């Protein structure tokens, strides 16, 4: 094969790989499907304060906490269901 043709194909391949990587990053950035959120992330995502979060928790919002003093997580689906009550 012609050397120029081989170099052209390699360059195009490299460009396509770079574009695919950029598209993957963009998709991951725009479609952040994080299922579990920390208290701070949940407050930022849904637009309420931490005090309101703990009030919702006392009212029956389901949370995930592995141990007595471990981090508190909440499922996005549970918060949406609680807010739509």
N, C-alpha and C positions, 0 to 999 in steps of 0.2 A: 504494500500500500504506500501511497504517497505520504511522505513525512509531514508535509504541511497539513494534510487532511487529518492525520492522527493528532497533531498538536491542536487543531481546531476542535476536534471532538473532545479532547481532554479539557480544554478551556471551557467549552460549553457545559460539560459535565460538572466541572467545579462551580460554575455559576449557578447551575440548577440546584446543586447540593446546598449552596449558600442561601438561595431563595427558599428552599424547603425548610431549612433551619429557621430562617426569619419568620416564615409563616407559622411554624409550630410554636415559636415563642409568642407570636401575636395571638394565636388561638388560645394558648394557655393563659395569657395575660387577660384577655377579654372574657374568657369563659372559665372563670375560677370556680370550679364546682367543689369547693371544700365542704365536706359534710359536717365535720365537727369544728366548732369555733370556741376559742377561749372567751372568757367574760368580756375582755376588752375588745376583741374582734367582733363579738356579737353586738356590743353596744355601738361600735362604729358602723357596722353593717346595717343595723336596723334603726339607728339614730336616736337612741335613748341613753340615759346616764347609767352608771353602775348602780347607783342607789335604786333607780327604777328597776333594773335587772333583778336585784335582790328582793325587791318588793314583789315582782312577778314570780320569783321563785317561791316566796312564802305563800303566794296565792295558788300555787300548783304547777308552775312551769317545771317540766321534767329536765333534769340535768344529769350529766355523767360525771361521777367522782369515784375514782378507784379506792382511795383510802380516806381516812378521816382528815388528814391535813394535806391531801394532794390537790393538784389543780382541778378546777371545775371547768367542764366542757359542756356545750349544749349543741344539740343537733338543730340544723337550720329548719328542718321540717317541723320539729317540735315547737320552735318559736313561732313559726308561721301559723301553725294550728292554734296555739295559745292566743295569738293576737287576733285571729279571726273568730274567736268565741263570741 
